[in-house]
Amino acid sequence: MKNHFHLMVRVKEAHEFDREKLLSERGWLKVPNASRQFSNLFNSYAQHFNANTQRTGSLFERPFHRKVVADDSYFTRLIFYIHNNPVKHGVTGDLTTYLYSSYQSHLSTKPTLLMREAVLTWFNGRQEYIRFHQEMGNQDFDNVFTHPVSGRRP
């Protein structure tokens, strides 16, 4: 996509962090802030991109948006929404062959930092993962992608 991308990121709860690694030299806990970390990532990328293309100024039009996914059904549909987004925007005709998607990474056996097994287990295995994507591809998008809490599309 030319002007946006989608990520699904699991943010750890405070109790999941290793307290020893979070203790600062002064003795207090430095709990990571996901918003700050993404801001740093996007700013670093923009600086690098600008330096390599001899341009200045903001690279991103607006700050990123994040939504809490607290509903199992929405979580499942959101995975498809992310994978299908390049099809929706006319970048590719087939989500299964799009190179910049996690769809093929979930099915691959190559090393990855993705939580591949957790995703495939969520779908009850590879075949169900594939079947789900095929079935979702045949549905009406306006009825499939509303957020259960807000009623808005992601």
N, CA, C and O atoms as a GROMACS GRO file, in nm:
protein
  616
    1MET      N    1   0.083  -0.116   0.000
    1MET     CA    2   0.000   0.000   0.000
    1MET      C    3   0.088   0.124   0.000
    1MET      O    4   0.195   0.126   0.061
    2LYS      N    5   0.044   0.223  -0.068
    2LYS     CA    6   0.127   0.341  -0.086
    2LYS      C    7   0.130   0.432   0.035
    2LYS      O    8   0.230   0.500   0.059
    3ASN      N    9   0.022   0.436   0.113
    3ASN     CA   10   0.017   0.538   0.216
    3ASN      C   11  -0.013   0.488   0.357
    3ASN      O   12  -0.034   0.569   0.447
    4HIS      N   13  -0.015   0.358   0.378
    4HIS     CA   14  -0.039   0.308   0.513
    4HIS      C   15   0.002   0.161   0.525
    4HIS      O   16   0.027   0.093   0.426
    5PHE      N   17   0.007   0.116   0.647
    5PHE     CA   18   0.032  -0.025   0.673
    5PHE      C   19  -0.037  -0.062   0.803
    5PHE      O   20  -0.074   0.024   0.882
    6HIS      N   21  -0.053  -0.191   0.824
    6HIS     CA   22  -0.119  -0.241   0.944
    6HIS      C   23  -0.027  -0.338   1.016
    6HIS      O   24   0.039  -0.420   0.954
    7LEU      N   25  -0.024  -0.327   1.147
    7LEU     CA   26   0.050  -0.420   1.232
    7LEU      C   27  -0.041  -0.466   1.344
    7LEU      O   28  -0.122  -0.388   1.395
    8MET      N   29  -0.028  -0.590   1.381
    8MET     CA   30  -0.094  -0.637   1.502
    8MET      C   31   0.019  -0.673   1.598
    8MET      O   32   0.102  -0.760   1.570
    9VAL      N   33   0.020  -0.606   1.710
    9VAL     CA   34   0.129  -0.621   1.807
    9VAL      C   35   0.069  -0.658   1.942
    9VAL      O   36  -0.026  -0.595   1.989
   10ARG      N   37   0.125  -0.758   2.004
   10ARG     CA   38   0.083  -0.794   2.139
   10ARG      C   39   0.173  -0.719   2.236
   10ARG      O   40   0.295  -0.735   2.234
   11VAL      N   41   0.112  -0.638   2.320
   11VAL     CA   42   0.186  -0.562   2.420
   11VAL      C   43   0.176  -0.637   2.552
   11VAL      O   44   0.066  -0.672   2.598
   12LYS      N   45   0.290  -0.662   2.613
   12LYS     CA   46   0.290  -0.736   2.739
   12LYS      C   47   0.224  -0.655   2.851
   12LYS      O   48   0.230  -0.532   2.854
   13GLU      N   49   0.162  -0.728   2.940
   13GLU     CA   50   0.109  -0.668   3.062
   13GLU      C   51   0.227  -0.642   3.157
   13GLU      O   52   0.331  -0.707   3.145
   14ALA      N   53   0.211  -0.551   3.250
   14ALA     CA   54   0.320  -0.514   3.341
   14ALA      C   55   0.374  -0.635   3.417
   14ALA      O   56   0.495  -0.645   3.438
   15HIS      N   57   0.286  -0.727   3.458
   15HIS     CA   58   0.332  -0.843   3.535
   15HIS      C   59   0.412  -0.943   3.452
   15HIS      O   60   0.472  -1.034   3.509
   16GLU      N   61   0.414  -0.929   3.319
   16GLU     CA   62   0.487  -1.022   3.233
   16GLU      C   63   0.634  -0.983   3.214
   16GLU      O   64   0.713  -1.062   3.161
   17PHE      N   65   0.671  -0.864   3.256
   17PHE     CA   66   0.809  -0.819   3.238
   17PHE      C   67   0.898  -0.875   3.347
   17PHE      O   68   0.854  -0.900   3.459
   18ASP      N   69   1.023  -0.894   3.313
   18ASP     CA   70   1.124  -0.938   3.408
   18ASP      C   71   1.166  -0.817   3.492
   18ASP      O   72   1.228  -0.724   3.440
   19ARG      N   73   1.132  -0.818   3.619
   19ARG     CA   74   1.159  -0.703   3.706
   19ARG      C   75   1.307  -0.667   3.709
   19ARG      O   76   1.342  -0.549   3.711
   20GLU      N   77   1.395  -0.766   3.708
   20GLU     CA   78   1.539  -0.739   3.715
   20GLU      C   79   1.587  -0.659   3.594
   20GLU      O   80   1.671  -0.570   3.607
   21LYS      N   81   1.534  -0.691   3.477
   21LYS     CA   82   1.576  -0.621   3.356
   21LYS      C   83   1.520  -0.479   3.350
   21LYS      O   84   1.576  -0.393   3.281
   22LEU      N   85   1.410  -0.454   3.421
   22LEU     CA   86   1.348  -0.323   3.418
   22LEU      C   87   1.400  -0.227   3.524
   22LEU      O   88   1.371  -0.107   3.518
   23LEU      N   89   1.474  -0.277   3.621
   23LEU     CA   90   1.526  -0.190   3.726
   23LEU      C   91   1.632  -0.098   3.670
   23LEU      O   92   1.727  -0.142   3.605
   24SER      N   93   1.618   0.029   3.695
   24SER     CA   94   1.717   0.125   3.649
   24SER      C   95   1.834   0.127   3.748
   24SER      O   96   1.828   0.066   3.854
   25GLU      N   97   1.938   0.198   3.710
   25GLU     CA   98   2.053   0.211   3.799
   25GLU      C   99   2.016   0.284   3.928
   25GLU      O  100   2.084   0.269   4.030
   26ARG      N  101   1.909   0.362   3.924
   26ARG     CA  102   1.867   0.438   4.042
   26ARG      C  103   1.771   0.359   4.130
   26ARG      O  104   1.731   0.407   4.237
   27GLY      N  105   1.733   0.238   4.087
   27GLY     CA  106   1.651   0.153   4.171
   27GLY      C  107   1.502   0.156   4.142
   27GLY      O  108   1.426   0.091   4.214
   28TRP      N  109   1.457   0.228   4.040
   28TRP     CA  110   1.314   0.225   4.010
   28TRP      C  111   1.289   0.148   3.880
   28TRP      O  112   1.380   0.127   3.800
   29LEU      N  113   1.165   0.107   3.862
   29LEU     CA  114   1.128   0.030   3.744
   29LEU      C  115   1.108   0.121   3.624
   29LEU      O  116   1.043   0.226   3.633
   30LYS      N  117   1.163   0.080   3.510
   30LYS     CA  118   1.143   0.151   3.384
   30LYS      C  119   1.055   0.062   3.297
   30LYS      O  120   1.104  -0.019   3.219
   31VAL      N  121   0.923   0.078   3.311
   31VAL     CA  122   0.829  -0.003   3.234
   31VAL      C  123   0.819   0.054   3.092
   31VAL      O  124   0.794   0.173   3.075
   32PRO      N  125   0.838  -0.032   2.991
   32PRO     CA  126   0.830   0.016   2.853
   32PRO      C  127   0.693   0.075   2.819
   32PRO      O  128   0.590   0.029   2.867
   33ASN      N  129   0.696   0.178   2.736
   33ASN     CA  130   0.574   0.244   2.691
   33ASN      C  131   0.561   0.218   2.541
   33ASN      O  132   0.641   0.268   2.462
   34ALA      N  133   0.460   0.140   2.501
   34ALA     CA  134   0.445   0.100   2.362
   34ALA      C  135   0.432   0.220   2.269
   34ALA      O  136   0.492   0.222   2.162
   35SER      N  137   0.354   0.319   2.308
   35SER     CA  138   0.337   0.438   2.223
   35SER      C  139   0.469   0.509   2.202
   35SER      O  140   0.501   0.550   2.090
   36ARG      N  141   0.546   0.524   2.307
   36ARG     CA  142   0.676   0.590   2.297
   36ARG      C  143   0.771   0.509   2.208
   36ARG      O  144   0.845   0.566   2.127
   37GLN      N  145   0.769   0.377   2.222
   37GLN     CA  146   0.857   0.292   2.142
   37GLN      C  147   0.822   0.300   1.994
   37GLN      O  148   0.912   0.304   1.910
   38PHE      N  149   0.693   0.301   1.960
   38PHE     CA  150   0.655   0.314   1.819
   38PHE      C  151   0.688   0.453   1.768
   38PHE      O  152   0.732   0.467   1.653
   39SER      N  153   0.670   0.555   1.848
   39SER     CA  154   0.707   0.690   1.809
   39SER      C  155   0.856   0.696   1.776
   39SER      O  156   0.896   0.754   1.675
   40ASN      N  157   0.938   0.637   1.861
   40ASN     CA  158   1.083   0.634   1.836
   40ASN      C  159   1.116   0.559   1.708
   40ASN      O  160   1.202   0.603   1.630
   41LEU      N  161   1.049   0.446   1.686
   41LEU     CA  162   1.072   0.368   1.565
   41LEU      C  163   1.038   0.449   1.440
   41LEU      O  164   1.118   0.456   1.347
   42PHE      N  165   0.921   0.510   1.438
   42PHE     CA  166   0.878   0.587   1.321
   42PHE      C  167   0.967   0.709   1.299
   42PHE      O  168   0.999   0.742   1.185
   43ASN      N  169   1.007   0.776   1.406
   43ASN     CA  170   1.096   0.891   1.393
   43ASN      C  171   1.232   0.850   1.340
   43ASN      O  172   1.288   0.918   1.254
   44SER      N  173   1.286   0.741   1.390
   44SER     CA  174   1.415   0.692   1.341
   44SER      C  175   1.407   0.655   1.194
   44SER      O  176   1.497   0.687   1.116
   45TYR      N  177   1.300   0.587   1.156
   45TYR     CA  178   1.283   0.549   1.016
   45TYR      C  179   1.274   0.674   0.928
   45TYR      O  180   1.338   0.680   0.822
   46ALA      N  181   1.197   0.771   0.970
   46ALA     CA  182   1.181   0.894   0.892
   46ALA      C  183   1.316   0.965   0.876
   46ALA      O  184   1.347   1.015   0.768
   47GLN      N  185   1.394   0.971   0.982
   47GLN     CA  186   1.525   1.036   0.974
   47GLN      C  187   1.617   0.963   0.876
   47GLN      O  188   1.686   1.026   0.796
   48HIS      N  189   1.617   0.831   0.884
   48HIS     CA  190   1.700   0.751   0.794
   48HIS      C  191   1.654   0.769   0.649
   48HIS      O  192   1.735   0.790   0.559
   49PHE      N  193   1.523   0.760   0.626
   49PHE     CA  194   1.467   0.776   0.492
   49PHE      C  195   1.501   0.914   0.436
   49PHE      O  196   1.545   0.926   0.322
   50ASN      N  197   1.481   1.017   0.517
   50ASN     CA  198   1.510   1.154   0.472
   50ASN      C  199   1.657   1.171   0.438
   50ASN      O  200   1.691   1.234   0.339
   51ALA      N  201   1.745   1.114   0.520
   51ALA     CA  202   1.889   1.127   0.494
   51ALA      C  203   1.927   1.057   0.363
   51ALA      O  204   2.011   1.107   0.288
   52ASN      N  205   1.867   0.943   0.336
   52ASN     CA  206   1.900   0.867   0.214
   52ASN      C  207   1.836   0.922   0.088
   52ASN      O  208   1.880   0.890  -0.022
   53THR      N  209   1.734   1.004   0.102
   53THR     CA  210   1.665   1.058  -0.016
   53THR      C  211   1.680   1.209  -0.027
   53THR      O  212   1.612   1.273  -0.108
   54GLN      N  213   1.769   1.267   0.054
   54GLN     CA  214   1.796   1.411   0.053
   54GLN      C  215   1.666   1.491   0.064
   54GLN      O  216   1.645   1.587  -0.011
   55ARG      N  217   1.581   1.454   0.156
   55ARG     CA  218   1.459   1.530   0.179
   55ARG      C  219   1.453   1.569   0.325
   55ARG      O  220   1.529   1.517   0.407
   56THR      N  221   1.363   1.660   0.359
   56THR     CA  222   1.345   1.702   0.497
   56THR      C  223   1.197   1.700   0.531
   56THR      O  224   1.112   1.688   0.443
   57GLY      N  225   1.170   1.712   0.657
   57GLY     CA  226   1.031   1.723   0.701
   57GLY      C  227   0.971   1.591   0.743
   57GLY      O  228   1.036   1.487   0.746
   58SER      N  229   0.844   1.599   0.775
   58SER     CA  230   0.771   1.484   0.824
   58SER      C  231   0.750   1.382   0.713
   58SER      O  232   0.726   1.418   0.598
   59LEU      N  233   0.760   1.257   0.748
   59LEU     CA  234   0.740   1.150   0.651
   59LEU      C  235   0.599   1.094   0.663
   59LEU      O  236   0.538   1.055   0.563
   60PHE      N  237   0.549   1.088   0.783
   60PHE     CA  238   0.416   1.034   0.808
   60PHE      C  239   0.316   1.148   0.823
   60PHE      O  240   0.346   1.250   0.884
   61GLU      N  241   0.196   1.129   0.768
   61GLU     CA  242   0.096   1.234   0.769
   61GLU      C  243   0.038   1.260   0.907
   61GLU      O  244   0.012   1.375   0.944
   62ARG      N  245   0.019   1.155   0.983
   62ARG     CA  246  -0.042   1.171   1.116
   62ARG      C  247   0.008   1.058   1.206
   62ARG      O  248   0.066   0.961   1.157
   63PRO      N  249  -0.013   1.071   1.334
   63PRO     CA  250   0.036   0.967   1.425
   63PRO      C  251  -0.038   0.835   1.401
   63PRO      O  252  -0.148   0.832   1.346
   64PHE      N  253   0.025   0.730   1.445
   64PHE     CA  254  -0.037   0.599   1.428
   64PHE      C  255  -0.159   0.585   1.517
   64PHE      O  256  -0.174   0.656   1.617
   65HIS      N  257  -0.245   0.494   1.480
   65HIS     CA  258  -0.365   0.465   1.558
   65HIS      C  259  -0.348   0.327   1.618
   65HIS      O  260  -0.287   0.238   1.558
   66ARG      N  261  -0.403   0.310   1.735
   66ARG     CA  262  -0.401   0.177   1.794
   66ARG      C  263  -0.536   0.148   1.856
   66ARG      O  264  -0.606   0.237   1.904
   67LYS      N  265  -0.570   0.021   1.853
   67LYS     CA  266  -0.697  -0.024   1.908
   67LYS      C  267  -0.671  -0.146   1.994
   67LYS      O  268  -0.591  -0.233   1.958
   68VAL      N  269  -0.738  -0.152   2.106
   68VAL     CA  270  -0.730  -0.270   2.190
   68VAL      C  271  -0.819  -0.377   2.130
   68VAL      O  272  -0.934  -0.352   2.094
   69VAL      N  273  -0.764  -0.496   2.118
   69VAL     CA  274  -0.841  -0.608   2.066
   69VAL      C  275  -0.875  -0.698   2.184
   69VAL      O  276  -0.793  -0.777   2.230
   70ALA      N  277  -0.996  -0.684   2.233
   70ALA     CA  278  -1.037  -0.758   2.352
   70ALA      C  279  -1.142  -0.864   2.321
   70ALA      O  280  -1.187  -0.935   2.411
   71ASP      N  281  -1.180  -0.876   2.196
   71ASP     CA  282  -1.285  -0.969   2.156
   71ASP      C  283  -1.224  -1.075   2.064
   71ASP      O  284  -1.157  -1.041   1.966
   72ASP      N  285  -1.246  -1.203   2.094
   72ASP     CA  286  -1.187  -1.311   2.015
   72ASP      C  287  -1.228  -1.306   1.868
   72ASP      O  288  -1.146  -1.328   1.779
   73SER      N  289  -1.354  -1.278   1.844
   73SER     CA  290  -1.404  -1.273   1.707
   73SER      C  291  -1.337  -1.160   1.629
   73SER      O  292  -1.298  -1.178   1.514
   74TYR      N  293  -1.323  -1.044   1.693
   74TYR     CA  294  -1.258  -0.931   1.627
   74TYR      C  295  -1.110  -0.962   1.600
   74TYR      O  296  -1.058  -0.927   1.495
   75PHE      N  297  -1.044  -1.027   1.693
   75PHE     CA  298  -0.904  -1.068   1.675
   75PHE      C  299  -0.891  -1.154   1.550
   75PHE      O  300  -0.802  -1.132   1.468
   76THR      N  301  -0.978  -1.252   1.536
   76THR     CA  302  -0.974  -1.343   1.422
   76THR      C  303  -0.998  -1.268   1.292
   76THR      O  304  -0.926  -1.288   1.195
   77ARG      N  305  -1.100  -1.183   1.289
   77ARG     CA  306  -1.131  -1.107   1.168
   77ARG      C  307  -1.022  -1.006   1.135
   77ARG      O  308  -0.997  -0.978   1.018
   78LEU      N  309  -0.958  -0.951   1.238
   78LEU     CA  310  -0.853  -0.852   1.217
   78LEU      C  311  -0.732  -0.913   1.147
   78LEU      O  312  -0.668  -0.847   1.064
   79ILE      N  313  -0.700  -1.036   1.178
   79ILE     CA  314  -0.590  -1.104   1.108
   79ILE      C  315  -0.619  -1.108   0.959
   79ILE      O  316  -0.532  -1.078   0.877
   80PHE      N  317  -0.741  -1.146   0.923
   80PHE     CA  318  -0.778  -1.147   0.782
   80PHE      C  319  -0.776  -1.005   0.724
   80PHE      O  320  -0.727  -0.984   0.613
   81TYR      N  321  -0.830  -0.909   0.796
   81TYR     CA  322  -0.835  -0.771   0.748
   81TYR      C  323  -0.695  -0.722   0.711
   81TYR      O  324  -0.676  -0.660   0.607
   82ILE      N  325  -0.599  -0.750   0.797
   82ILE     CA  326  -0.461  -0.708   0.771
   82ILE      C  327  -0.406  -0.779   0.647
   82ILE      O  328  -0.344  -0.716   0.562
   83HIS      N  329  -0.430  -0.909   0.638
   83HIS     CA  330  -0.379  -0.984   0.523
   83HIS      C  331  -0.448  -0.944   0.393
   83HIS      O  332  -0.386  -0.946   0.287
   84ASN      N  333  -0.575  -0.907   0.400
   84ASN     CA  334  -0.651  -0.874   0.280
   84ASN      C  335  -0.637  -0.727   0.238
   84ASN      O  336  -0.682  -0.691   0.129
   85ASN      N  337  -0.578  -0.644   0.320
   85ASN     CA  338  -0.571  -0.501   0.291
   85ASN      C  339  -0.505  -0.470   0.156
   85ASN      O  340  -0.553  -0.382   0.085
   86PRO      N  341  -0.397  -0.538   0.118
   86PRO     CA  342  -0.338  -0.511  -0.015
   86PRO      C  343  -0.434  -0.546  -0.130
   86PRO      O  344  -0.428  -0.483  -0.236
   87VAL      N  345  -0.520  -0.644  -0.111
   87VAL     CA  346  -0.620  -0.678  -0.212
   87VAL      C  347  -0.725  -0.567  -0.217
   87VAL      O  348  -0.761  -0.520  -0.325
   88LYS      N  349  -0.772  -0.526  -0.100
   88LYS     CA  350  -0.874  -0.421  -0.090
   88LYS      C  351  -0.829  -0.293  -0.160
   88LYS      O  352  -0.910  -0.224  -0.221
   89HIS      N  353  -0.700  -0.261  -0.151
   89HIS     CA  354  -0.648  -0.136  -0.209
   89HIS      C  355  -0.588  -0.155  -0.348
   89HIS      O  356  -0.524  -0.064  -0.400
   90GLY      N  357  -0.608  -0.273  -0.408
   90GLY     CA  358  -0.566  -0.295  -0.545
   90GLY      C  359  -0.418  -0.314  -0.566
   90GLY      O  360  -0.370  -0.303  -0.679
   91VAL      N  361  -0.343  -0.342  -0.461
   91VAL     CA  362  -0.199  -0.363  -0.474
   91VAL      C  363  -0.169  -0.502  -0.531
   91VAL      O  364  -0.073  -0.520  -0.605
   92THR      N  365  -0.252  -0.599  -0.495
   92THR     CA  366  -0.239  -0.735  -0.544
   92THR      C  367  -0.378  -0.794  -0.560
   92THR      O  368  -0.475  -0.746  -0.501
   93GLY      N  369  -0.387  -0.898  -0.639
   93GLY     CA  370  -0.515  -0.964  -0.656
   93GLY      C  371  -0.532  -1.085  -0.567
   93GLY      O  372  -0.641  -1.142  -0.558
   94ASP      N  373  -0.424  -1.124  -0.500
   94ASP     CA  374  -0.427  -1.247  -0.420
   94ASP      C  375  -0.346  -1.228  -0.292
   94ASP      O  376  -0.224  -1.212  -0.298
   95LEU      N  377  -0.413  -1.229  -0.179
   95LEU     CA  378  -0.344  -1.207  -0.052
   95LEU      C  379  -0.242  -1.316  -0.021
   95LEU      O  380  -0.148  -1.292   0.054
   96THR      N  381  -0.260  -1.434  -0.077
   96THR     CA  382  -0.169  -1.546  -0.045
   96THR      C  383  -0.033  -1.532  -0.112
   96THR      O  384   0.062  -1.600  -0.072
   97THR      N  385  -0.021  -1.446  -0.212
   97THR     CA  386   0.106  -1.431  -0.281
   97THR      C  387   0.174  -1.296  -0.257
   97THR      O  388   0.282  -1.270  -0.309
   98TYR      N  389   0.110  -1.210  -0.179
   98TYR     CA  390   0.166  -1.078  -0.152
   98TYR      C  391   0.292  -1.093  -0.065
   98TYR      O  392   0.287  -1.152   0.043
   99LEU      N  393   0.403  -1.039  -0.114
   99LEU     CA  394   0.533  -1.060  -0.048
   99LEU      C  395   0.548  -0.993   0.087
   99LEU      O  396   0.625  -1.040   0.171
  100TYR      N  397   0.477  -0.884   0.111
  100TYR     CA  398   0.498  -0.805   0.232
  100TYR      C  399   0.390  -0.830   0.336
  100TYR      O  400   0.345  -0.738   0.404
  101SER      N  401   0.348  -0.952   0.347
  101SER     CA  402   0.243  -0.991   0.439
  101SER      C  403   0.292  -1.104   0.529
  101SER      O  404   0.384  -1.177   0.494
  102SER      N  405   0.230  -1.116   0.644
  102SER     CA  406   0.265  -1.227   0.734
  102SER      C  407   0.191  -1.355   0.698
  102SER      O  408   0.215  -1.459   0.759
  103TYR      N  409   0.102  -1.349   0.599
  103TYR     CA  410   0.024  -1.468   0.563
  103TYR      C  411   0.117  -1.586   0.531
  103TYR      O  412   0.104  -1.693   0.591
  104GLN      N  413   0.209  -1.566   0.438
  104GLN     CA  414   0.300  -1.675   0.401
  104GLN      C  415   0.398  -1.708   0.514
  104GLN      O  416   0.437  -1.824   0.530
  105SER      N  417   0.437  -1.609   0.593
  105SER     CA  418   0.527  -1.635   0.706
  105SER      C  419   0.462  -1.727   0.808
  105SER      O  420   0.529  -1.810   0.869
  106HIS      N  421   0.332  -1.712   0.826
  106HIS     CA  422   0.262  -1.801   0.919
  106HIS      C  423   0.263  -1.945   0.870
  106HIS      O  424   0.261  -2.038   0.951
  107LEU      N  425   0.266  -1.965   0.741
  107LEU     CA  426   0.262  -2.100   0.684
  107LEU      C  427   0.401  -2.158   0.659
  107LEU      O  428   0.416  -2.278   0.639
  108SER      N  429   0.501  -2.074   0.661
  108SER     CA  430   0.639  -2.115   0.632
  108SER      C  431   0.701  -2.191   0.749
  108SER      O  432   0.650  -2.189   0.861
  109THR      N  433   0.811  -2.256   0.720
  109THR     CA  434   0.890  -2.320   0.827
  109THR      C  435   1.021  -2.245   0.848
  109THR      O  436   1.104  -2.287   0.930
  110LYS      N  437   1.041  -2.134   0.777
  110LYS     CA  438   1.162  -2.054   0.793
  110LYS      C  439   1.160  -1.984   0.929
  110LYS      O  440   1.052  -1.958   0.984
  111PRO      N  441   1.277  -1.954   0.984
  111PRO     CA  442   1.281  -1.883   1.113
  111PRO      C  443   1.211  -1.748   1.103
  111PRO      O  444   1.218  -1.680   1.001
  112THR      N  445   1.142  -1.710   1.212
  112THR     CA  446   1.069  -1.583   1.214
  112THR      C  447   1.056  -1.534   1.358
  112THR      O  448   1.065  -1.613   1.452
  113LEU      N  449   1.037  -1.406   1.374
  113LEU     CA  450   1.009  -1.348   1.505
  113LEU      C  451   0.859  -1.344   1.531
  113LEU      O  452   0.816  -1.311   1.642
  114LEU      N  453   0.779  -1.376   1.429
  114LEU     CA  454   0.634  -1.378   1.447
  114LEU      C  455   0.595  -1.490   1.542
  114LEU      O  456   0.667  -1.589   1.557
  115MET      N  457   0.482  -1.475   1.605
  115MET     CA  458   0.429  -1.579   1.692
  115MET      C  459   0.350  -1.678   1.606
  115MET      O  460   0.230  -1.696   1.622
  116ARG      N  461   0.422  -1.742   1.515
  116ARG     CA  462   0.362  -1.830   1.415
  116ARG      C  463   0.278  -1.940   1.478
  116ARG      O  464   0.162  -1.958   1.441
  117GLU      N  465   0.335  -2.013   1.572
  117GLU     CA  466   0.263  -2.126   1.631
  117GLU      C  467   0.139  -2.080   1.707
  117GLU      O  468   0.036  -2.148   1.706
  118ALA      N  469   0.148  -1.965   1.772
  118ALA     CA  470   0.032  -1.914   1.844
  118ALA      C  471  -0.081  -1.881   1.747
  118ALA      O  472  -0.198  -1.908   1.776
  119VAL      N  473  -0.048  -1.822   1.632
  119VAL     CA  474  -0.150  -1.788   1.533
  119VAL      C  475  -0.210  -1.914   1.474
  119VAL      O  476  -0.332  -1.925   1.464
  120LEU      N  477  -0.126  -2.009   1.433
  120LEU     CA  478  -0.178  -2.132   1.374
  120LEU      C  479  -0.260  -2.212   1.475
  120LEU      O  480  -0.361  -2.273   1.438
  121THR      N  481  -0.219  -2.212   1.599
  121THR     CA  482  -0.296  -2.280   1.704
  121THR      C  483  -0.431  -2.210   1.722
  121THR      O  484  -0.533  -2.277   1.741
  122TRP      N  485  -0.432  -2.078   1.716
  122TRP     CA  486  -0.557  -2.002   1.728
  122TRP      C  487  -0.659  -2.049   1.624
  122TRP      O  488  -0.779  -2.057   1.652
  123PHE      N  489  -0.609  -2.080   1.504
  123PHE     CA  490  -0.696  -2.125   1.394
  123PHE      C  491  -0.710  -2.277   1.389
  123PHE      O  492  -0.769  -2.330   1.295
  124ASN      N  493  -0.657  -2.346   1.488
  124ASN     CA  494  -0.661  -2.494   1.491
  124ASN      C  495  -0.582  -2.557   1.377
  124ASN      O  496  -0.623  -2.659   1.321
  125GLY      N  497  -0.468  -2.496   1.344
  125GLY     CA  498  -0.377  -2.554   1.247
  125GLY      C  499  -0.373  -2.485   1.113
  125GLY      O  500  -0.453  -2.396   1.083
  126ARG      N  501  -0.277  -2.529   1.033
  126ARG     CA  502  -0.250  -2.469   0.901
  126ARG      C  503  -0.372  -2.475   0.808
  126ARG      O  504  -0.408  -2.376   0.746
  127GLN      N  505  -0.433  -2.591   0.800
  127GLN     CA  506  -0.544  -2.608   0.705
  127GLN      C  507  -0.662  -2.519   0.741
  127GLN      O  508  -0.727  -2.462   0.653
  128GLU      N  509  -0.691  -2.506   0.870
  128GLU     CA  510  -0.801  -2.419   0.913
  128GLU      C  511  -0.768  -2.272   0.890
  128GLU      O  512  -0.855  -2.192   0.856
  129TYR      N  513  -0.641  -2.236   0.909
  129TYR     CA  514  -0.593  -2.100   0.881
  129TYR      C  515  -0.617  -2.066   0.734
  129TYR      O  516  -0.670  -1.960   0.701
  130ILE      N  517  -0.578  -2.157   0.646
  130ILE     CA  518  -0.596  -2.138   0.501
  130ILE      C  519  -0.746  -2.132   0.468
  130ILE      O  520  -0.789  -2.043   0.394
  131ARG      N  521  -0.823  -2.226   0.523
  131ARG     CA  522  -0.967  -2.231   0.496
  131ARG      C  523  -1.036  -2.102   0.541
  131ARG      O  524  -1.119  -2.047   0.470
  132PHE      N  525  -1.000  -2.054   0.661
  132PHE     CA  526  -1.059  -1.930   0.712
  132PHE      C  527  -1.036  -1.815   0.615
  132PHE      O  528  -1.128  -1.740   0.583
  133HIS      N  529  -0.913  -1.799   0.568
  133HIS     CA  530  -0.882  -1.691   0.475
  133HIS      C  531  -0.959  -1.706   0.344
  133HIS      O  532  -1.006  -1.606   0.287
  134GLN      N  533  -0.973  -1.828   0.296
  134GLN     CA  534  -1.050  -1.851   0.173
  134GLN      C  535  -1.196  -1.813   0.194
  134GLN      O  536  -1.256  -1.746   0.109
  135GLU      N  537  -1.254  -1.855   0.304
  135GLU     CA  538  -1.395  -1.825   0.331
  135GLU      C  539  -1.418  -1.676   0.352
  135GLU      O  540  -1.516  -1.620   0.304
  136MET      N  541  -1.328  -1.612   0.424
  136MET     CA  542  -1.343  -1.468   0.448
  136MET      C  543  -1.332  -1.390   0.317
  136MET      O  544  -1.397  -1.287   0.301
  137GLY      N  545  -1.252  -1.437   0.226
  137GLY     CA  546  -1.236  -1.370   0.097
  137GLY      C  547  -1.363  -1.367   0.016
  137GLY      O  548  -1.376  -1.288  -0.078
  138ASN      N  549  -1.458  -1.453   0.051
  138ASN     CA  550  -1.585  -1.460  -0.022
  138ASN      C  551  -1.696  -1.379   0.045
  138ASN      O  552  -1.810  -1.381  -0.002
  139GLN      N  553  -1.667  -1.309   0.154
  139GLN     CA  554  -1.771  -1.238   0.227
  139GLN      C  555  -1.774  -1.089   0.192
  139GLN      O  556  -1.681  -1.035   0.133
  140ASP      N  557  -1.884  -1.026   0.230
  140ASP     CA  558  -1.905  -0.883   0.209
  140ASP      C  559  -1.825  -0.806   0.314
  140ASP      O  560  -1.850  -0.820   0.434
  141PHE      N  561  -1.729  -0.726   0.270
  141PHE     CA  562  -1.639  -0.656   0.363
  141PHE      C  563  -1.711  -0.562   0.458
  141PHE      O  564  -1.672  -0.551   0.574
  142ASP      N  565  -1.814  -0.493   0.411
  142ASP     CA  566  -1.882  -0.397   0.498
  142ASP      C  567  -1.945  -0.463   0.620
  142ASP      O  568  -1.957  -0.400   0.724
  143ASN      N  569  -1.983  -0.587   0.608
  143ASN     CA  570  -2.045  -0.657   0.721
  143ASN      C  571  -1.945  -0.734   0.805
  143ASN      O  572  -1.976  -0.771   0.918
  144VAL      N  573  -1.827  -0.759   0.754
  144VAL     CA  574  -1.729  -0.842   0.822
  144VAL      C  575  -1.640  -0.764   0.916
  144VAL      O  576  -1.598  -0.816   1.019
  145PHE      N  577  -1.608  -0.638   0.883
  145PHE     CA  578  -1.501  -0.569   0.952
  145PHE      C  579  -1.542  -0.460   1.048
  145PHE      O  580  -1.462  -0.370   1.074
  146THR      N  581  -1.661  -0.463   1.102
  146THR     CA  582  -1.695  -0.363   1.201
  146THR      C  583  -1.640  -0.405   1.336
  146THR      O  584  -1.642  -0.523   1.372
  147HIS      N  585  -1.589  -0.308   1.408
  147HIS     CA  586  -1.534  -0.333   1.542
  147HIS      C  587  -1.650  -0.358   1.637
  147HIS      O  588  -1.747  -0.282   1.637
  148PRO      N  589  -1.642  -0.465   1.720
  148PRO     CA  590  -1.755  -0.499   1.805
  148PRO      C  591  -1.790  -0.393   1.909
  148PRO      O  592  -1.905  -0.387   1.954
  149VAL      N  593  -1.696  -0.310   1.947
  149VAL     CA  594  -1.724  -0.208   2.049
  149VAL      C  595  -1.769  -0.078   1.984
  149VAL      O  596  -1.872  -0.023   2.021
  150SER      N  597  -1.692  -0.030   1.887
  150SER     CA  598  -1.721   0.101   1.829
  150SER      C  599  -1.821   0.095   1.714
  150SER      O  600  -1.886   0.194   1.682
  151GLY      N  601  -1.832  -0.022   1.651
  151GLY     CA  602  -1.919  -0.034   1.535
  151GLY      C  603  -1.857   0.024   1.408
  151GLY      O  604  -1.919   0.022   1.302
  152ARG      N  605  -1.733   0.075   1.419
  152ARG     CA  606  -1.665   0.133   1.304
  152ARG      C  607  -1.574   0.030   1.240
  152ARG      O  608  -1.536  -0.070   1.301
  153ARG      N  609  -1.540   0.055   1.116
  153ARG     CA  610  -1.444  -0.031   1.047
  153ARG      C  611  -1.304   0.003   1.092
  153ARG      O  612  -1.275   0.119   1.121
  154PRO      N  613  -1.217  -0.097   1.100
  154PRO     CA  614  -1.078  -0.069   1.141
  154PRO      C  615  -1.004   0.014   1.039
  154PRO      O  616  -0.887   0.046   1.058
   0.00000   0.00000   0.00000
